[in-house]
Protein backbone atom coordinates (compact mmCIF):
# COMPACT_ATOMS: atom_id res chain seq x y z
CA UNK A 1 0.00 0.00 0.00
CA UNK A 2 1.33 3.42 -0.98
CA UNK A 3 0.14 6.28 1.24
CA UNK A 4 0.42 9.99 0.46
CA UNK A 5 0.48 12.63 3.20
CA UNK A 6 -0.18 16.36 3.12
CA UNK A 7 0.22 19.35 5.38
CA UNK A 8 -0.34 23.04 4.60
CA UNK A 9 -1.31 22.03 1.06
CA UNK A 10 2.11 20.41 0.57
CA UNK A 11 2.13 16.79 -0.54
CA UNK A 12 4.69 14.19 0.59
CA UNK A 13 5.17 10.52 -0.23
CA UNK A 14 4.32 7.92 -1.17
CA UNK A 15 5.12 6.00 2.01
CA UNK A 16 4.54 2.39 2.91
CA UNK A 17 2.09 1.54 5.70
CA UNK A 18 5.05 0.56 7.92
CA UNK A 19 6.73 3.92 7.31
CA UNK A 20 3.57 5.83 8.19
CA UNK A 21 3.13 3.89 11.43
CA UNK A 22 6.78 4.48 12.33
CA UNK A 23 6.43 8.21 11.69
CA UNK A 24 3.24 8.29 13.76
CA UNK A 25 5.04 6.59 16.65
CA UNK A 26 7.90 9.12 16.42
CA UNK A 27 5.49 12.07 16.04
CA UNK A 28 7.06 12.95 12.70
CA UNK A 29 3.55 13.00 11.31
CA UNK A 30 0.45 13.99 13.25
CA UNK A 31 -3.14 12.88 13.49
CA UNK A 32 -4.14 16.20 11.91
CA UNK A 33 -2.12 15.45 8.75
CA UNK A 34 -4.14 14.46 5.71
CA UNK A 35 -3.73 11.04 4.10
CA UNK A 36 -4.76 9.39 0.84
CA UNK A 37 -4.23 5.96 -0.64
CA UNK A 38 -5.91 3.82 -3.25
CA UNK A 39 -9.45 2.93 -2.26
CA UNK A 40 -10.17 6.35 -0.75
CA UNK A 41 -12.43 8.83 -2.51
CA UNK A 42 -10.98 11.87 -0.72
CA UNK A 43 -8.27 13.05 1.63
CA UNK A 44 -8.95 12.45 5.33
CA UNK A 45 -7.08 13.30 8.55
CA UNK A 46 -4.93 10.45 9.80
CA UNK A 47 -6.72 10.60 13.13
CA UNK A 48 -9.98 9.76 11.41
CA UNK A 49 -8.40 6.77 9.68
CA UNK A 50 -6.70 5.50 12.85
CA UNK A 51 -9.66 6.38 15.11
CA UNK A 52 -7.40 8.54 17.25
CA UNK A 53 -4.65 5.95 17.65
CA UNK A 54 -0.99 6.30 16.69
CA UNK A 55 -1.21 3.21 14.51
CA UNK A 56 -2.99 2.71 11.18
CA UNK A 57 -4.32 -0.73 10.38
CA UNK A 58 -6.76 -0.41 7.46
CA UNK A 59 -9.57 -2.93 7.38
CA UNK A 60 -11.58 -3.94 4.36
CA UNK A 61 -9.47 -1.85 2.02
CA UNK A 62 -10.44 -2.46 -1.61
CA UNK A 63 -7.73 -1.39 -4.07
CA UNK A 64 -8.90 0.53 -7.11
CA UNK A 65 -7.31 1.65 -10.30
CA UNK A 66 -8.27 5.27 -9.71
CA UNK A 67 -5.16 7.32 -10.49
CA UNK A 68 -3.79 9.67 -7.87
CA UNK A 69 -4.73 13.18 -8.95
CA UNK A 70 -3.25 15.30 -6.16
CA UNK A 71 -4.86 17.28 -3.35
CA UNK A 72 -8.60 17.26 -3.85
CA UNK A 73 -10.05 18.61 -0.61
CA UNK A 74 -6.96 19.59 1.34
CA UNK A 75 -7.08 23.31 0.72
CA UNK A 76 -9.59 24.26 3.41
CA UNK A 77 -8.40 21.94 6.19
CA UNK A 78 -5.75 22.46 8.83
CA UNK A 79 -2.83 20.11 8.29
CA UNK A 80 0.69 19.66 9.55
CA UNK A 81 3.51 18.53 7.22
CA UNK A 82 6.43 18.70 6.20
CA UNK A 83 8.70 17.74 9.08
CA UNK A 84 10.55 20.64 10.70
CA UNK A 85 14.12 20.53 11.96
CA UNK A 86 14.32 21.10 15.71
CA UNK A 87 16.73 23.82 16.87
CA UNK A 88 19.79 22.62 18.77
CA UNK A 89 20.38 23.55 22.41
CA UNK A 90 23.50 25.49 21.42
CA UNK A 91 21.57 27.60 18.95
CA UNK A 92 18.81 28.25 21.46
CA UNK A 93 21.31 29.16 24.17
CA UNK A 94 23.01 31.67 21.84
CA UNK A 95 19.63 33.24 21.04
CA UNK A 96 18.91 33.48 24.78
CA UNK A 97 22.21 35.25 25.45
CA UNK A 98 21.51 37.76 22.67
CA UNK A 99 18.03 38.39 24.07
CA UNK A 100 19.39 38.94 27.60
CA UNK A 101 21.86 41.64 26.53
CA UNK A 102 19.28 44.49 26.15
CA UNK A 103 17.75 43.58 29.51
CA UNK A 104 21.02 44.19 31.33
CA UNK A 105 20.67 47.88 30.45
CA UNK A 106 17.49 48.01 32.54
CA UNK A 107 19.52 47.40 35.70
CA UNK A 108 22.04 50.06 34.70
CA UNK A 109 19.44 52.80 34.22
CA UNK A 110 18.96 53.56 37.97
CA UNK A 111 22.75 53.94 38.36
CA UNK A 112 22.85 56.39 35.46
CA UNK A 113 20.23 58.52 37.21
CA UNK A 114 22.28 58.84 40.42
CA UNK A 115 24.65 61.72 41.20
CA UNK A 116 28.11 61.38 42.77
CA UNK A 117 26.77 61.62 46.32
CA UNK A 118 24.20 58.90 45.70
CA UNK A 119 26.84 56.67 44.10
CA UNK A 120 28.98 57.06 47.22
CA UNK A 121 26.03 56.13 49.44
CA UNK A 122 25.33 53.08 47.29
CA UNK A 123 28.93 51.89 47.52
CA UNK A 124 28.80 52.28 51.30
CA UNK A 125 25.64 50.18 51.47
CA UNK A 126 27.23 47.47 49.32
CA UNK A 127 30.31 47.43 51.52
CA UNK A 128 28.18 47.00 54.63
CA UNK A 129 26.35 44.14 52.96
CA UNK A 130 29.62 42.38 52.09
CA UNK A 131 30.78 42.90 55.67
CA UNK A 132 27.48 41.33 56.80
CA UNK A 133 26.44 44.38 58.81
CA UNK A 134 23.30 44.76 56.69
CA UNK A 135 20.77 42.14 55.65
CA UNK A 136 19.50 41.79 52.09
CA UNK A 137 16.16 43.31 53.11
CA UNK A 138 17.92 46.32 54.63
CA UNK A 139 20.05 46.77 51.53
CA UNK A 140 16.94 46.69 49.34
CA UNK A 141 15.22 49.28 51.49
CA UNK A 142 18.21 51.64 51.38
CA UNK A 143 18.55 51.21 47.61
CA UNK A 144 14.94 52.30 47.21
CA UNK A 145 15.72 55.43 49.21
CA UNK A 146 19.04 56.25 47.49
CA UNK A 147 18.05 55.78 43.84
CA UNK A 148 16.07 58.83 42.64
CA UNK A 149 12.47 58.39 41.56
CA UNK A 150 13.21 59.29 37.95
CA UNK A 151 15.69 56.42 37.82
CA UNK A 152 13.02 53.90 38.80
CA UNK A 153 10.51 55.44 36.38
CA UNK A 154 13.02 55.28 33.51
CA UNK A 155 13.81 51.64 34.30
CA UNK A 156 10.14 50.56 34.33
CA UNK A 157 9.39 52.49 31.12
CA UNK A 158 12.35 50.76 29.44
CA UNK A 159 11.15 47.32 30.67
CA UNK A 160 7.62 48.02 29.40
CA UNK A 161 8.95 49.02 25.96
CA UNK A 162 11.15 45.91 25.80
CA UNK A 163 8.20 43.67 26.67
CA UNK A 164 6.03 45.41 24.05
CA UNK A 165 8.64 44.99 21.31
CA UNK A 166 9.19 41.34 22.23
CA UNK A 167 5.44 40.66 22.24
CA UNK A 168 5.04 42.19 18.77
CA UNK A 169 7.97 40.23 17.33
CA UNK A 170 6.81 36.93 18.78
CA UNK A 171 3.20 37.47 17.68
CA UNK A 172 4.15 38.36 14.10
CA UNK A 173 7.06 36.02 13.39
CA UNK A 174 7.50 33.67 16.36
CA UNK A 175 11.00 35.12 16.76
CA UNK A 176 12.65 37.29 19.38
CA UNK A 177 15.68 39.38 18.35
CA UNK A 178 18.01 36.55 19.36
CA UNK A 179 16.00 33.91 17.54
CA UNK A 180 15.85 36.06 14.40
CA UNK A 181 19.64 36.46 14.40
CA UNK A 182 20.20 32.73 14.95
CA UNK A 183 17.61 31.64 12.39
CA UNK A 184 15.20 29.78 14.66
CA UNK A 185 11.48 30.15 15.32
CA UNK A 186 8.81 29.23 17.88
CA UNK A 187 5.93 27.15 16.46
CA UNK A 188 3.04 25.06 17.76
CA UNK A 189 4.32 21.64 18.84
CA UNK A 190 1.46 19.82 17.08
CA UNK A 191 0.70 21.73 13.89
CA UNK A 192 4.02 23.51 13.31
CA UNK A 193 2.10 26.76 12.72
CA UNK A 194 2.35 30.22 14.29
CA UNK A 195 1.50 30.34 18.01
CA UNK A 196 -1.11 32.73 19.51
CA UNK A 197 0.17 35.67 21.57
CA UNK A 198 -1.25 34.30 24.83
CA UNK A 199 0.96 31.21 24.53
CA UNK A 200 4.05 32.48 22.74
CA UNK A 201 4.43 35.56 24.94
CA UNK A 202 2.39 35.34 28.13
CA UNK A 203 3.20 31.71 28.95
CA UNK A 204 6.71 31.46 27.47
CA UNK A 205 7.99 34.89 28.52
CA UNK A 206 5.95 36.73 31.15
CA UNK A 207 5.27 33.70 33.36
CA UNK A 208 8.94 32.67 33.21
CA UNK A 209 10.07 36.21 34.11
CA UNK A 210 7.67 36.36 37.06
CA UNK A 211 8.82 32.97 38.36
CA UNK A 212 12.46 34.06 38.09
CA UNK A 213 11.72 37.06 40.31
CA UNK A 214 10.80 34.75 43.19
CA UNK A 215 13.33 31.95 42.67
CA UNK A 216 16.99 31.60 41.75
CA UNK A 217 17.16 32.29 37.98
CA UNK A 218 20.31 30.23 37.28
CA UNK A 219 18.92 27.08 38.92
CA UNK A 220 15.57 27.52 37.17
CA UNK A 221 17.29 27.95 33.81
CA UNK A 222 19.28 24.75 34.31
CA UNK A 223 16.13 22.82 35.24
CA UNK A 224 14.26 24.42 32.34
CA UNK A 225 16.84 23.41 29.73
CA UNK A 226 17.30 19.91 31.16
CA UNK A 227 13.85 19.15 29.74
CA UNK A 228 15.23 20.03 26.28
CA UNK A 229 17.41 16.91 26.37
CA UNK A 230 14.33 14.92 25.38
CA UNK A 231 13.69 13.76 21.82
CA UNK A 232 11.43 16.73 21.02
CA UNK A 233 13.94 19.19 22.58
CA UNK A 234 11.21 21.00 24.49
CA UNK A 235 12.19 23.07 27.52
CA UNK A 236 9.87 23.29 30.52
CA UNK A 237 8.37 26.55 29.25
CA UNK A 238 7.91 24.94 25.81
CA UNK A 239 5.86 22.18 27.41
CA UNK A 240 3.87 24.77 29.36
CA UNK A 241 3.03 26.73 26.20
CA UNK A 242 2.82 23.63 23.94
CA UNK A 243 5.48 24.97 21.60
CA UNK A 244 8.73 23.86 20.04
CA UNK A 245 11.65 25.74 18.48
CA UNK A 246 12.60 24.88 14.92
CA UNK A 247 15.19 25.98 12.40
CA UNK A 248 13.72 28.58 10.05
CA UNK A 249 13.80 27.54 6.43
CA UNK A 250 15.70 29.89 4.15
C-alpha positions in Angstrom: 0.0 0.0 0.0 1.3 3.4 -1.0 0.1 6.3 1.2 0.4 10.0 0.5 0.5 12.6 3.2 -0.2 16.4 3.1 0.2 19.4 5.4 -0.3 23.0 4.6 -1.3 22.0 1.1 2.1 20.4 0.6 2.1 16.8 -0.5 4.7 14.2 0.6 5.2 10.5 -0.2 4.3 7.9 -1.2 5.1 6.0 2.0 4.5 2.4 2.9 2.1 1.5 5.7 5.1 0.6 7.9 6.7 3.9 7.3 3.6 5.8 8.2 3.1 3.9 11.4 6.8 4.5 12.3 6.4 8.2 11.7 3.2 8.3 13.8 5.0 6.6 16.7 7.9 9.1 16.4 5.5 12.1 16.0 7.1 12.9 12.7 3.6 13.0 11.3 0.5 14.0 13.2 -3.1 12.9 13.5 -4.1 16.2 11.9 -2.1 15.4 8.7 -4.1 14.5 5.7 -3.7 11.0 4.1 -4.8 9.4 0.8 -4.2 6.0 -0.6 -5.9 3.8 -3.2 -9.4 2.9 -2.3 -10.2 6.4 -0.7 -12.4 8.8 -2.5 -11.0 11.9 -0.7 -8.3 13.1 1.6 -8.9 12.5 5.3 -7.1 13.3 8.5 -4.9 10.4 9.8 -6.7 10.6 13.1 -10.0 9.8 11.4 -8.4 6.8 9.7 -6.7 5.5 12.9 -9.7 6.4 15.1 -7.4 8.5 17.2 -4.7 5.9 17.7 -1.0 6.3 16.7 -1.2 3.2 14.5 -3.0 2.7 11.2 -4.3 -0.7 10.4 -6.8 -0.4 7.5 -9.6 -2.9 7.4 -11.6 -3.9 4.4 -9.5 -1.8 2.0 -10.4 -2.5 -1.6 -7.7 -1.4 -4.1 -8.9 0.5 -7.1 -7.3 1.7 -10.3 -8.3 5.3 -9.7 -5.2 7.3 -10.5 -3.8 9.7 -7.9 -4.7 13.2 -8.9 -3.2 15.3 -6.2 -4.9 17.3 -3.3 -8.6 17.3 -3.8 -10.0 18.6 -0.6 -7.0 19.6 1.3 -7.1 23.3 0.7 -9.6 24.3 3.4 -8.4 21.9 6.2 -5.7 22.5 8.8 -2.8 20.1 8.3 0.7 19.7 9.6 3.5 18.5 7.2 6.4 18.7 6.2 8.7 17.7 9.1 10.6 20.6 10.7 14.1 20.5 12.0 14.3 21.1 15.7 16.7 23.8 16.9 19.8 22.6 18.8 20.4 23.5 22.4 23.5 25.5 21.4 21.6 27.6 18.9 18.8 28.2 21.5 21.3 29.2 24.2 23.0 31.7 21.8 19.6 33.2 21.0 18.9 33.5 24.8 22.2 35.3 25.4 21.5 37.8 22.7 18.0 38.4 24.1 19.4 38.9 27.6 21.9 41.6 26.5 19.3 44.5 26.1 17.8 43.6 29.5 21.0 44.2 31.3 20.7 47.9 30.5 17.5 48.0 32.5 19.5 47.4 35.7 22.0 50.1 34.7 19.4 52.8 34.2 19.0 53.6 38.0 22.7 53.9 38.4 22.9 56.4 35.5 20.2 58.5 37.2 22.3 58.8 40.4 24.7 61.7 41.2 28.1 61.4 42.8 26.8 61.6 46.3 24.2 58.9 45.7 26.8 56.7 44.1 29.0 57.1 47.2 26.0 56.1 49.4 25.3 53.1 47.3 28.9 51.9 47.5 28.8 52.3 51.3 25.6 50.2 51.5 27.2 47.5 49.3 30.3 47.4 51.5 28.2 47.0 54.6 26.4 44.1 53.0 29.6 42.4 52.1 30.8 42.9 55.7 27.5 41.3 56.8 26.4 44.4 58.8 23.3 44.8 56.7 20.8 42.1 55.6 19.5 41.8 52.1 16.2 43.3 53.1 17.9 46.3 54.6 20.0 46.8 51.5 16.9 46.7 49.3 15.2 49.3 51.5 18.2 51.6 51.4 18.5 51.2 47.6 14.9 52.3 47.2 15.7 55.4 49.2 19.0 56.3 47.5 18.0 55.8 43.8 16.1 58.8 42.6 12.5 58.4 41.6 13.2 59.3 37.9 15.7 56.4 37.8 13.0 53.9 38.8 10.5 55.4 36.4 13.0 55.3 33.5 13.8 51.6 34.3 10.1 50.6 34.3 9.4 52.5 31.1 12.3 50.8 29.4 11.2 47.3 30.7 7.6 48.0 29.4 8.9 49.0 26.0 11.1 45.9 25.8 8.2 43.7 26.7 6.0 45.4 24.1 8.6 45.0 21.3 9.2 41.3 22.2 5.4 40.7 22.2 5.0 42.2 18.8 8.0 40.2 17.3 6.8 36.9 18.8 3.2 37.5 17.7 4.2 38.4 14.1 7.1 36.0 13.4 7.5 33.7 16.4 11.0 35.1 16.8 12.7 37.3 19.4 15.7 39.4 18.3 18.0 36.6 19.4 16.0 33.9 17.5 15.9 36.1 14.4 19.6 36.5 14.4 20.2 32.7 15.0 17.6 31.6 12.4 15.2 29.8 14.7 11.5 30.2 15.3 8.8 29.2 17.9 5.9 27.1 16.5 3.0 25.1 17.8 4.3 21.6 18.8 1.5 19.8 17.1 0.7 21.7 13.9 4.0 23.5 13.3 2.1 26.8 12.7 2.3 30.2 14.3 1.5 30.3 18.0 -1.1 32.7 19.5 0.2 35.7 21.6 -1.2 34.3 24.8 1.0 31.2 24.5 4.1 32.5 22.7 4.4 35.6 24.9 2.4 35.3 28.1 3.2 31.7 28.9 6.7 31.5 27.5 8.0 34.9 28.5 5.9 36.7 31.1 5.3 33.7 33.4 8.9 32.7 33.2 10.1 36.2 34.1 7.7 36.4 37.1 8.8 33.0 38.4 12.5 34.1 38.1 11.7 37.1 40.3 10.8 34.7 43.2 13.3 31.9 42.7 17.0 31.6 41.7 17.2 32.3 38.0 20.3 30.2 37.3 18.9 27.1 38.9 15.6 27.5 37.2 17.3 28.0 33.8 19.3 24.7 34.3 16.1 22.8 35.2 14.3 24.4 32.3 16.8 23.4 29.7 17.3 19.9 31.2 13.9 19.1 29.7 15.2 20.0 26.3 17.4 16.9 26.4 14.3 14.9 25.4 13.7 13.8 21.8 11.4 16.7 21.0 13.9 19.2 22.6 11.2 21.0 24.5 12.2 23.1 27.5 9.9 23.3 30.5 8.4 26.5 29.2 7.9 24.9 25.8 5.9 22.2 27.4 3.9 24.8 29.4 3.0 26.7 26.2 2.8 23.6 23.9 5.5 25.0 21.6 8.7 23.9 20.0 11.7 25.7 18.5 12.6 24.9 14.9 15.2 26.0 12.4 13.7 28.6 10.1 13.8 27.5 6.4 15.7 29.9 4.2 
